[in-house]
Structure formats: structure tokens, C-alpha cells
Amino acid sequence: MPRRRLIDRVGRIWPKSGWLSTATGKRVLLGVVVVLLAAVPLSVRVVPLGFEEGDPAPRTFRAPRSIQYEDVSATEALRQAAADAVAPVYVFDEAAQTQTRQDIVEYFSSVTSARAAHGVETTAQAAFLEGLYGDRIDAETIAAVVALPDASIEIVARNVEGLVTGIMSGRIEEADINDASNQLARSAELIPLTIAERYALIKTGSAFLEPTYTIDEAATARARTAAMERVSPVVIVVQEGENIVEKGDIVTERKIELIRSLGGLESGNDALSVTAGVLLMSLLIVAAGMYWHAYDGATWGLMRNLMLLSTLLLGMMYITRGMSILAPEVSPYLMPAPLAAILATLLHGPRPAIVLTLLTTVAALLLGFAGGVQVVATLLSSLAAVAALSRVTQRSHLFYLGGFLILALGLISFGASLASGNLPVDALSAGLNGLAGGMVTAVLMVGLLPFFEFVFGVTTDITLLELGNPSHPLLKRLMTEAPGTYSHSVMTANLAETAAEAIGANQLLARVGAYFHDIGKVVRPAFFVENQAGGENPHDSTSPSLSARIITAHVREGVELAEEHSLPPEVIDIVRQHHGTSVVGYFYDKASRKGGPLLEADFRYDGRRPTSREAALVMMADMAEAGARSLKSPTPETIEAMIRKMVRMKMDDHQFDETDLSVADIETVMMVYARMLASVYHPRIEYPEPVEEGEPHAGEHRQPQGA
């Protein structure tokens, strides 16, 4: 199954029109949300003075005044019990029968369409219908329907519609579906049908049976809400001077809440300092956004990147605030300070990671969890981690990076503590805490990286490097089953990677995408000329239209193989888009010469036009390499002319309209491809025939053979 990004699911429910649908609206809204969420941990600075839940009370606390205290937990428990006691409200769904009738008609209309599109190919018909109704009707039932003759399908369709809608005219609850199915089967037995028709009727009809008497969620919710509202709050009256907790008693959560209500817990900072901290952090967040907008288009251009960096910032702020409240005695050196910078570097790059490091460091200072020396230690450890990540080329290298982090944090913590004037013993304790913090950072780094990759749909350089290994099962299969295609893919990858470097695109993605772009050819390798090795060409005995369908199918089959092997979405997009919606020109021309009615659409790929620069680079590299191989007398001039002609045809066909490639980028790519292909497909020197007779064993004495 294709890997679906959770962030993509958010995009499906996002407004498609209005101000919020614009790029500016999305970024402004994200900025407002981040500022508001960042203000929460900066504002929550309530610290219990002497009273800790679960610990003995250090002193007796008496109520300074009379209050009425609501026991929230008890009230909520009673209200939940009242809501649970309300039975669900059922209602007759008058639209269920009509909708089901419409669904049945549409289904059998799709059966007719499948027959018209795929002729007698029942397997193709079934596959088409499974794509539309596979979540409702099982494959066996679909196969049984498409196996029927047309007349039988009409009979089955008519009876399914009549029996199902008749049964659904009555009251059917969820628990009654099986009984309704049995009723349908009994009714079908009374109709003169063949065994195959009766089977298709019963199975298909059962699939369309739906409850007509359903729970009215809104009415049920209103009834339960009303029941909850009828429950009066549980109120505890506390008189002035009443003991809330005696010295030595265990402090419970309920007593903590009561003490807070009576002012026994006081704020760690005044309102003015909190406001100043929130304002400063807000200005820093806005400044970071302005920097990315002005100087880092890769970060600003994708909402995914901004949401990722925002999540890392807020996550570190909330973790820091949680630690300061729940465990204020914990050393700051135990905090996984470089974690946000590490994840940002691995998931997006070092430049935004450095900006994020500045934000998290200032946040730790404003949250009161780190002093000046700890701020320096945080900066040093984060910058060291970002620098070390430049050497990470495999996921296994993360373990070595973890060891480096442990040692670095230990040394930095020891030095920072010693520089602040602490005794060597205290500095050594800080160093040990730094070692422990490094271990926590390393574990979280390895554990959270796959999580963020999945949630935000990020394909890291580490993942791409691993995919580019020739030992990957798909590449090994391509190498053994379609060696000509494999050789073509390697050359295409070299071209695409070099061009990506020239125009500032993702080199790794371009290379890996090129490796896998023709993976669908392993299904029928002999139909592609690079794998025929001068042997028989099966297209010579195949009609042009069928040949075109075979050729274009390798894109769809490649996408299926890529999804089956869980390749990243970016790589799958390159597989899907590397031919765009282009025409298979050779077979279109061949069919044109034969005459007769001809539709150009039948000879086009059914993929999608490139949407990324890397997909466009692979498209151009693919056709350039194949075109250069086809030249009988390749010269630098003929190769460049061929590339320009092909690229111009793609541009005229609007294949690059959905990418952000500029004319200058395309010109650069063409020159790169022309230069590289000219160096590969240059004319060879004809070596002379070896001299038949010469001095025996002359080479052993380093002497030339005699003429």
C-alpha cells in the first residue's frame, strides 16, 4: 500500500478557497498559532511553595477565608455516569433506500462501462471494478458478476434493485443485517435463475444492504448533554480557619487544587516579566519567519517545512516547561538540548537548524530552566551536533553520532560548570549529567527520526542514500531481469544528479529517482529495445496500439512495484511522472501510416506531468540518454541538436508547466546533458588488427614484436 503522509490528510480538510487557502494566509495563520502556543509555557510559571503532591505536608495549612470549592473530578464522574445511562436515540433513515437504489444502479452501470472498456478481458474488468467498489464488494463477487453474460447481468441487476429496495422499505438495524441477507437469499430462491445468476444476486445484494434504522448521533448527544447538565456540581464548603492539610499528612491532588484556590500557591514571576518574555519570544518567531522568507526559499516555500520546525520549537518549549514544573531539581545539563537542532538538520538541513537552535536556546533562558552558562553549553552542543551531521551518510552512522553527542555534552557540561566558578567536584557532577543528557538525546534522536519522517512525509538524505544502494531488491531485480534498462537507469541517474547540482535541485533525490524510474520494465523487459540485445523485437508482430499500451504500462506497473516496496512518495512521484502525459511517438507514427481512425489520446502515457524539478530532470535525462543511444553517428553537435529538439517538443507539449523550472534552468540542463553524453557516445578509434606473426614471448622481455 502507498505510504500516506499524515500531513497530507490535514491538507484534505483545509479550505480550498478564501484567504486561508492562499500561501500568505496559511503562513500567517501558522505564525499566529505558534506564537499563541509558545505563550502558554512562558505564562505557566506556577510553582508550589512547599506542597508537593504525594509528599508529606511540610506545615499545616488552614483556610484563610470561607470558600465553596467544587470537586471537579467527582462532578465529572457523576456527569459521565448520567450520560452513559442515556440510551441511544434511533431514527428511520428515509434516504437510505433511495441512496442504495442509486448505488446499485451506478454499480451495474460501472459493470457495463468495464465491459465496454476492456472487452472480453474479465480480469481487467474485475480489476477496474475492484478499484471502484473493492471496499464494499469482495473480489470473488465482482469476478462472479463479470463472468456472467450480458443478459444475465441485466437480470441480476433488475432483481438486486428490486429485492434490496423492497427489504429496505422496512426497519433494519445494524444487528438485523444478517437477517436481511437471509431474507434476500430466500427471496432469490423463488426466482427462476441459473446457479451463477442466483449466486451473483445474493452476494451482490447482500453487499448493498444497509441499516435503515440508525442512531441519531445529534439527538443522542443532545440527550446525553441534557442529562449531564441536570447533574448539579459537587460543592465542598470550606469554612475560614478549617484545616486543609495537617503537617505530615500526604498531600493529594484534591488538596493541591484547594490550596491553589486559597492562594497557597504563588506565581514564580510577576505578570510584567511574563508579558515581556512572551513578547520577546513572539518577536523572535516573527523574525525567524522573515529570515526564511527573505533568505531561505526552501524552508519558506513549503508549509510542511514550516510546520516541522514549529513542532520542534514548541516541543522543546513544552518539554522544558514540563521539566521545570514536574522536576525542578533536575540539572539543566540532563535536558536533550541539541535534539531539536539534530532533527531539523536530518529532516530539512543545517541552515534552518541553526536558526531553530537560536530560538530554542532563548526559549530555555526565558523559561528559567537555564542560566547564562547553560545557554552557552546549549549553543555549543547544538552547533557541534549540526556540524557532525555533515558526515552522516547512512542510518547506522546515527549510532556513531550518538556516541559523539554523549562525549561532547559531557565535556561541554563539565567545562561550562567549571567556567562558572563551581568546584571541580560539582563540575564533574555536571559533566556526568551531561553524559546522561547525551544518552537521552541519542536515544530520542534514533527513536523520533522515523516518527517525524512518517508524520511530515519527509524523505531524508539518509533514506535516499540507503535506497541508492545496488543491493536494494528492486534494483537487483532490474539488474538481472532487465540489464539494458539498468544500464540506462544508471546513466540517467548520472545525468540527472549532475544537472540537479547545476541548478540547485536535490541531487540525491534526482539520482535515486532515476535509478527507479523505469522499474516497471521488469514486468515485460523483452518489449523494450535496450533489453533485446539485437534479438527479435516482439513489437514487429504486435499492433501499434497494443505496443503503445504495453510501453505506457511500465509507468503504472513501476508505481505499483514502488508502492509495494514502500519507496518514499517523492521517488514514486518521479516514477509516475518521468514520461508525463507524452505521446509514444514511434507507435503513433506507425499507426498513422497504416491509416484508419486514430486517437492521439490512446497513445499517450496516463501518468502525470512532472510537479518537481527532480522529476523534470529525470524526464529530460531519460529521453536524452535514449536519444543519444539511437544516433548512428553521434557527435557533440548532433547530440546537442537532438537534446534541444526533444526538450522543445516536451515544452510545446506543456510537460514542464507544473514545475518551477525557468528557461535558464532548462538551458543549463540541456548543456550539461549534451556535454556528458558527448563524452560517453563519442566516436571510437578503430584499432588495427593484431600482427599475426611476431617474435614469440617478446612481451616477457619487454621487447616490441617484430614486424
Order of alpha helices (4+ residues) and beta strands (2+ residues): alpha-alpha-beta-beta-beta-alpha-beta-alpha-alpha-alpha-alpha-alpha-alpha-beta-alpha-beta-beta-alpha-beta-alpha-alpha-alpha-alpha-alpha-alpha-alpha-alpha-alpha-alpha-alpha-alpha-alpha-alpha-alpha-alpha-alpha-alpha
